[in-house]
């Protein structure tokens, strides 16, 4: 759970944890709040290492979505593993969240959104 500073890009990358569940949900929410306060650039949430999400983890993703929209900040999720993608699809959130298949697509999405 760390934001990767990279001053060469117009976006930041936040690496999501291996498990997104009840155990770390509150810590994740606090991390997102700190990220919003410290990082003015759009954020790519890299979920490539996340292999488990429970209902609390889905709540964290909804929290991220809500916080970024409320602050009119740009973001997207990327690299969901198949098992996590299935959970998100079952909830219908795949039609709500900005989701890109890989980091390259997420970068293109961020660049496009920054021009708008």
KOLBALO-985402 format. One record per residue: x, y, z of N, C-alpha, C, O in turn; chain. Coordinates in Angstrom, 1 decimal. Layout:
<pts>
{pt {X,Y,Z},{X,Y,Z},{X,Y,Z},{X,Y,Z},'A'}
...
</pts>
This chain:
<pts>
{pt {0.8,-1.2,0.0},{0.0,0.0,0.0},{0.9,1.2,0.0},{1.1,1.9,1.0},'A'}
{pt {1.4,1.6,-1.1},{2.2,2.7,-1.2},{2.0,3.5,-2.5},{1.9,2.9,-3.5},'A'}
{pt {2.0,4.8,-2.4},{2.0,5.6,-3.6},{3.4,5.8,-4.1},{4.3,6.1,-3.3},'A'}
{pt {3.6,5.6,-5.3},{4.9,5.7,-5.9},{5.1,7.1,-6.5},{4.5,7.4,-7.5},'A'}
{pt {6.0,7.9,-5.9},{6.2,9.2,-6.4},{7.0,9.1,-7.7},{8.0,8.3,-7.8},'A'}
{pt {6.6,9.8,-8.7},{7.3,9.8,-10.0},{7.1,11.2,-10.6},{6.0,11.4,-11.2},'A'}
{pt {8.0,12.0,-10.4},{7.9,13.4,-10.9},{8.0,13.5,-12.4},{7.8,14.6,-12.9},'A'}
{pt {8.3,12.4,-13.1},{8.3,12.5,-14.6},{7.0,12.3,-15.2},{6.9,12.3,-16.5},'A'}
{pt {6.0,12.0,-14.5},{4.7,11.7,-15.0},{3.6,12.7,-14.4},{3.8,13.3,-13.4},'A'}
{pt {2.5,12.7,-15.1},{1.4,13.6,-14.6},{0.4,12.8,-13.8},{-0.7,13.3,-13.5},'A'}
{pt {0.8,11.7,-13.3},{0.0,10.8,-12.5},{0.8,10.1,-11.4},{2.1,10.1,-11.5},'A'}
{pt {0.2,9.6,-10.4},{0.9,8.8,-9.4},{0.3,7.4,-9.4},{-0.8,7.2,-9.9},'A'}
{pt {1.1,6.4,-9.0},{0.6,5.0,-8.9},{0.6,4.6,-7.5},{1.5,4.8,-6.7},'A'}
{pt {-0.6,4.1,-7.1},{-0.8,3.6,-5.7},{-0.9,2.1,-5.8},{-1.9,1.6,-6.4},'A'}
{pt {0.0,1.3,-5.2},{0.0,-0.1,-5.3},{-0.9,-0.7,-4.2},{-0.6,-0.5,-3.0},'A'}
{pt {-1.9,-1.4,-4.6},{-2.9,-1.9,-3.6},{-2.3,-3.2,-3.0},{-1.4,-3.8,-3.5},'A'}
{pt {-2.8,-3.5,-1.8},{-2.3,-4.7,-1.0},{-2.7,-6.0,-1.7},{-3.6,-6.1,-2.5},'A'}
{pt {-2.0,-7.1,-1.2},{-2.4,-8.5,-1.7},{-3.8,-8.8,-1.3},{-4.5,-9.4,-2.1},'A'}
{pt {-4.2,-8.5,-0.1},{-5.5,-8.8,0.4},{-6.2,-7.5,0.7},{-5.6,-6.6,1.4},'A'}
{pt {-7.4,-7.3,0.3},{-8.2,-6.1,0.5},{-9.4,-6.6,1.3},{-10.4,-7.1,0.7},'A'}
{pt {-9.4,-6.6,2.6},{-10.4,-7.2,3.4},{-10.7,-6.5,4.7},{-10.1,-5.4,4.9},'A'}
{pt {-11.5,-7.1,5.5},{-11.9,-6.5,6.8},{-10.6,-6.1,7.6},{-10.6,-5.1,8.3},'A'}
{pt {-9.6,-6.9,7.6},{-8.4,-6.7,8.4},{-7.7,-5.4,8.1},{-7.3,-4.7,9.0},'A'}
{pt {-7.7,-5.0,6.8},{-6.9,-3.8,6.5},{-7.8,-2.7,5.9},{-7.3,-1.7,5.4},'A'}
{pt {-9.1,-2.8,5.9},{-10.0,-1.8,5.3},{-9.8,-0.4,5.9},{-9.7,0.5,5.1},'A'}
{pt {-9.8,-0.4,7.2},{-9.7,1.0,7.8},{-8.3,1.6,7.5},{-8.3,2.8,7.3},'A'}
{pt {-7.3,0.8,7.5},{-5.9,1.3,7.2},{-5.9,1.8,5.8},{-5.3,2.8,5.5},'A'}
{pt {-6.5,1.1,4.9},{-6.6,1.5,3.5},{-7.3,2.8,3.3},{-6.9,3.7,2.6},'A'}
{pt {-8.4,3.0,4.0},{-9.2,4.2,3.9},{-8.3,5.4,4.4},{-8.3,6.5,3.8},'A'}
{pt {-7.6,5.2,5.5},{-6.7,6.2,6.0},{-5.6,6.6,5.0},{-5.3,7.7,4.9},'A'}
{pt {-5.1,5.5,4.4},{-4.0,5.7,3.4},{-4.5,6.6,2.2},{-3.8,7.4,1.7},'A'}
{pt {-5.8,6.3,1.8},{-6.4,7.0,0.7},{-6.6,8.5,1.1},{-6.3,9.4,0.3},'A'}
{pt {-7.0,8.7,2.3},{-7.2,10.1,2.8},{-5.9,10.8,2.8},{-5.8,12.0,2.3},'A'}
{pt {-4.8,10.2,3.2},{-3.5,10.8,3.2},{-3.0,11.1,1.8},{-2.4,12.1,1.5},'A'}
{pt {-3.3,10.1,0.9},{-2.9,10.3,-0.5},{-3.6,11.5,-1.1},{-3.0,12.3,-1.8},'A'}
{pt {-4.9,11.6,-0.9},{-5.7,12.7,-1.4},{-5.1,14.1,-0.9},{-5.1,15.0,-1.6},'A'}
{pt {-4.7,14.1,0.4},{-4.2,15.3,0.9},{-2.8,15.7,0.4},{-2.4,16.8,0.3},'A'}
{pt {-2.0,14.7,0.1},{-0.6,14.9,-0.3},{-0.3,14.9,-1.8},{0.7,15.5,-2.2},'A'}
{pt {-1.1,14.2,-2.6},{-0.8,14.0,-4.0},{-1.9,14.7,-4.8},{-3.0,14.3,-4.9},'A'}
{pt {-1.5,15.8,-5.5},{-2.4,16.5,-6.4},{-2.7,15.9,-7.7},{-3.7,16.3,-8.4},'A'}
{pt {-1.8,15.0,-8.2},{-2.0,14.4,-9.5},{-3.0,13.4,-9.5},{-3.4,12.8,-8.5},'A'}
{pt {-3.5,13.0,-10.7},{-4.4,11.9,-10.8},{-3.7,10.6,-10.3},{-2.5,10.5,-10.4},'A'}
{pt {-4.5,9.6,-9.9},{-3.9,8.4,-9.3},{-4.4,7.2,-10.0},{-5.6,7.0,-10.3},'A'}
{pt {-3.4,6.3,-10.3},{-3.7,5.0,-10.8},{-3.6,4.0,-9.7},{-2.5,3.9,-9.1},'A'}
{pt {-4.7,3.3,-9.4},{-4.6,2.3,-8.3},{-4.3,0.9,-9.0},{-5.1,0.3,-9.6},'A'}
{pt {-3.1,0.5,-8.8},{-2.6,-0.7,-9.4},{-2.9,-1.9,-8.5},{-2.4,-2.1,-7.4},'A'}
{pt {-3.9,-2.7,-9.0},{-4.4,-3.9,-8.2},{-3.8,-5.2,-8.7},{-4.3,-6.3,-8.4},'A'}
{pt {-2.7,-5.1,-9.4},{-2.0,-6.3,-9.9},{-1.6,-7.4,-8.9},{-1.5,-8.5,-9.3},'A'}
{pt {-1.4,-7.0,-7.7},{-0.9,-7.9,-6.7},{-2.1,-8.4,-5.8},{-2.0,-9.3,-5.0},'A'}
{pt {-3.3,-7.7,-5.9},{-4.4,-8.0,-5.1},{-5.1,-9.3,-5.6},{-5.6,-9.3,-6.7},'A'}
{pt {-5.0,-10.3,-4.7},{-5.6,-11.6,-5.1},{-6.8,-12.0,-4.2},{-7.4,-13.1,-4.4},'A'}
{pt {-7.2,-11.1,-3.3},{-8.3,-11.5,-2.5},{-9.1,-10.2,-2.1},{-8.5,-9.2,-1.6},'A'}
{pt {-10.4,-10.2,-2.3},{-11.2,-9.0,-1.9},{-12.5,-9.6,-1.3},{-13.2,-10.4,-1.9},'A'}
{pt {-12.8,-9.1,-0.1},{-14.1,-9.5,0.5},{-15.0,-8.3,0.5},{-14.7,-7.3,-0.1},'A'}
{pt {-16.1,-8.4,1.2},{-17.1,-7.3,1.1},{-16.5,-6.0,1.7},{-16.9,-4.9,1.2},'A'}
{pt {-15.7,-6.1,2.7},{-15.0,-4.9,3.2},{-14.1,-4.3,2.2},{-13.9,-3.1,2.1},'A'}
{pt {-13.4,-5.1,1.4},{-12.5,-4.7,0.4},{-13.3,-4.0,-0.7},{-12.9,-3.0,-1.3},'A'}
{pt {-14.5,-4.5,-1.1},{-15.3,-3.8,-2.1},{-15.7,-2.5,-1.5},{-15.8,-1.5,-2.2},'A'}
{pt {-16.0,-2.4,-0.2},{-16.3,-1.2,0.4},{-15.2,-0.2,0.3},{-15.4,1.0,0.1},'A'}
{pt {-13.9,-0.6,0.4},{-12.8,0.3,0.2},{-12.8,0.8,-1.2},{-12.5,2.0,-1.4},'A'}
{pt {-13.0,0.0,-2.2},{-13.0,0.4,-3.6},{-14.1,1.5,-3.8},{-13.9,2.5,-4.5},'A'}
{pt {-15.3,1.2,-3.2},{-16.4,2.2,-3.3},{-16.0,3.5,-2.6},{-16.3,4.6,-3.1},'A'}
{pt {-15.3,3.4,-1.4},{-14.8,4.5,-0.7},{-13.9,5.4,-1.6},{-14.0,6.6,-1.6},'A'}
{pt {-12.9,4.7,-2.2},{-12.0,5.4,-3.1},{-12.8,6.1,-4.2},{-12.5,7.3,-4.4},'A'}
{pt {-13.7,5.4,-4.8},{-14.5,6.0,-5.9},{-15.2,7.3,-5.4},{-15.2,8.3,-6.0},'A'}
{pt {-15.9,7.2,-4.3},{-16.6,8.3,-3.7},{-15.7,9.5,-3.3},{-16.1,10.6,-3.6},'A'}
{pt {-14.6,9.2,-2.7},{-13.7,10.3,-2.2},{-13.1,11.0,-3.4},{-13.1,12.3,-3.4},'A'}
{pt {-12.7,10.3,-4.4},{-12.1,11.0,-5.6},{-13.2,11.8,-6.4},{-12.9,12.9,-6.8},'A'}
{pt {-14.4,11.2,-6.5},{-15.5,12.0,-7.2},{-15.8,13.2,-6.4},{-16.0,14.3,-7.0},'A'}
{pt {-16.0,13.1,-5.1},{-16.3,14.2,-4.2},{-15.3,15.4,-4.4},{-15.7,16.5,-4.4},'A'}
{pt {-14.1,15.0,-4.5},{-13.0,16.0,-4.6},{-12.7,16.4,-6.1},{-11.8,17.1,-6.4},'A'}
{pt {-13.5,15.8,-7.0},{-13.3,16.0,-8.4},{-11.9,15.7,-8.9},{-11.3,16.5,-9.6},'A'}
{pt {-11.4,14.6,-8.4},{-10.1,14.1,-8.7},{-10.2,13.0,-9.7},{-11.1,12.1,-9.6},'A'}
{pt {-9.2,12.9,-10.5},{-9.2,11.8,-11.5},{-8.4,10.6,-11.0},{-7.4,10.7,-10.3},'A'}
{pt {-8.9,9.4,-11.3},{-8.3,8.2,-10.9},{-8.8,7.0,-11.7},{-9.8,7.2,-12.5},'A'}
{pt {-8.1,5.9,-11.6},{-8.6,4.7,-12.2},{-8.0,3.5,-11.5},{-7.0,3.6,-10.9},'A'}
{pt {-8.7,2.3,-11.6},{-8.1,1.1,-11.2},{-7.6,0.3,-12.3},{-8.1,0.5,-13.5},'A'}
{pt {-6.5,-0.4,-12.1},{-6.0,-1.2,-13.2},{-5.4,-2.6,-12.7},{-5.1,-2.8,-11.5},'A'}
{pt {-5.3,-3.5,-13.6},{-4.7,-4.8,-13.4},{-5.4,-5.7,-12.4},{-4.8,-6.4,-11.6},'A'}
{pt {-6.8,-5.6,-12.4},{-7.5,-6.5,-11.5},{-7.2,-8.0,-12.0},{-7.3,-8.3,-13.2},'A'}
{pt {-6.9,-8.8,-11.0},{-6.8,-10.3,-11.3},{-8.2,-10.8,-11.6},{-9.2,-10.3,-11.2},'A'}
{pt {-8.2,-12.0,-12.3},{-9.5,-12.6,-12.8},{-10.5,-12.8,-11.6},{-11.6,-12.5,-11.8},'A'}
{pt {-10.0,-13.3,-10.5},{-10.9,-13.6,-9.4},{-11.5,-12.3,-8.8},{-12.6,-12.3,-8.4},'A'}
{pt {-10.7,-11.3,-8.7},{-11.2,-10.0,-8.2},{-12.1,-9.4,-9.2},{-13.1,-8.8,-8.8},'A'}
{pt {-11.8,-9.5,-10.5},{-12.7,-8.9,-11.5},{-14.0,-9.6,-11.5},{-15.1,-8.9,-11.7},'A'}
{pt {-14.1,-10.9,-11.2},{-15.4,-11.6,-11.1},{-16.2,-11.0,-10.0},{-17.4,-10.8,-10.1},'A'}
{pt {-15.6,-10.7,-8.8},{-16.3,-10.2,-7.7},{-16.8,-8.8,-8.1},{-18.0,-8.5,-7.7},'A'}
{pt {-16.0,-8.0,-8.7},{-16.4,-6.6,-9.1},{-17.6,-6.7,-10.1},{-18.5,-5.9,-10.0},'A'}
{pt {-17.5,-7.6,-11.0},{-18.5,-7.8,-12.0},{-19.8,-8.2,-11.4},{-20.9,-7.8,-11.7},'A'}
{pt {-19.8,-9.2,-10.4},{-21.0,-9.6,-9.7},{-21.7,-8.5,-9.0},{-22.9,-8.5,-8.9},'A'}
{pt {-20.9,-7.5,-8.5},{-21.6,-6.4,-7.8},{-22.1,-5.3,-8.8},{-22.8,-4.5,-8.4},'A'}
{pt {-21.7,-5.4,-10.0},{-22.1,-4.4,-11.0},{-21.2,-3.2,-11.0},{-21.4,-2.2,-11.7},'A'}
{pt {-20.2,-3.2,-10.2},{-19.3,-2.0,-10.1},{-18.4,-1.9,-11.2},{-17.7,-0.8,-11.4},'A'}
{pt {-18.2,-2.9,-12.1},{-17.4,-2.8,-13.3},{-18.0,-1.8,-14.2},{-17.3,-1.3,-15.1},'A'}
{pt {-19.3,-1.5,-14.1},{-19.9,-0.4,-14.9},{-19.9,0.9,-14.3},{-20.3,1.9,-14.9},'A'}
{pt {-19.3,1.0,-13.1},{-19.3,2.3,-12.3},{-17.9,2.8,-12.2},{-17.6,4.0,-12.4},'A'}
{pt {-16.9,1.9,-11.9},{-15.5,2.3,-11.6},{-14.8,2.5,-13.0},{-15.1,1.8,-14.0},'A'}
{pt {-13.9,3.5,-13.0},{-13.0,3.5,-14.2},{-12.0,2.4,-14.0},{-11.1,2.5,-13.1},'A'}
{pt {-12.0,1.5,-14.9},{-11.1,0.3,-14.8},{-10.4,0.1,-16.2},{-11.0,0.1,-17.2},'A'}
{pt {-9.1,0.0,-16.1},{-8.3,-0.3,-17.3},{-7.6,-1.6,-17.1},{-7.3,-2.0,-16.0},'A'}
{pt {-7.4,-2.3,-18.2},{-6.8,-3.7,-18.2},{-5.4,-3.8,-17.7},{-5.0,-4.6,-16.9},'A'}
{pt {-4.6,-2.8,-18.1},{-3.2,-2.9,-17.8},{-2.7,-1.5,-17.5},{-3.4,-0.5,-17.7},'A'}
{pt {-1.4,-1.4,-17.0},{-0.9,-0.1,-16.7},{-0.7,0.8,-17.9},{-1.0,2.1,-17.7},'A'}
{pt {-0.4,0.3,-19.0},{-0.3,1.1,-20.2},{-1.6,1.8,-20.6},{-1.7,3.0,-20.9},'A'}
{pt {-2.7,1.0,-20.5},{-4.0,1.5,-20.8},{-4.4,2.6,-19.7},{-5.0,3.6,-20.0},'A'}
{pt {-4.0,2.3,-18.5},{-4.3,3.3,-17.4},{-3.6,4.6,-17.6},{-4.2,5.7,-17.4},'A'}
{pt {-2.4,4.5,-18.1},{-1.6,5.7,-18.4},{-2.3,6.5,-19.5},{-2.4,7.7,-19.4},'A'}
{pt {-2.7,5.8,-20.6},{-3.4,6.5,-21.7},{-4.7,7.1,-21.2},{-5.0,8.2,-21.6},'A'}
{pt {-5.4,6.4,-20.3},{-6.6,6.9,-19.8},{-6.4,8.2,-19.0},{-7.1,9.2,-19.1},'A'}
{pt {-5.3,8.2,-18.1},{-5.0,9.4,-17.3},{-4.6,10.5,-18.2},{-5.0,11.7,-18.0},'A'}
{pt {-3.8,10.3,-19.3},{-3.4,11.3,-20.2},{-4.6,11.9,-20.9},{-4.7,13.2,-21.0},'A'}
{pt {-5.5,11.1,-21.3},{-6.7,11.6,-22.0},{-7.6,12.4,-21.0},{-8.0,13.5,-21.4},'A'}
{pt {-7.7,11.9,-19.8},{-8.6,12.6,-18.8},{-7.9,14.0,-18.4},{-8.6,14.9,-18.1},'A'}
{pt {-6.6,14.0,-18.4},{-5.9,15.2,-18.0},{-6.1,16.3,-19.1},{-6.2,17.5,-18.7},'A'}
{pt {-6.3,15.9,-20.3},{-6.5,16.9,-21.4},{-7.9,17.4,-21.4},{-8.2,18.5,-22.0},'A'}
{pt {-8.9,16.8,-20.7},{-10.3,17.2,-20.7},{-10.5,18.4,-19.8},{-11.6,18.9,-19.7},'A'}
</pts>
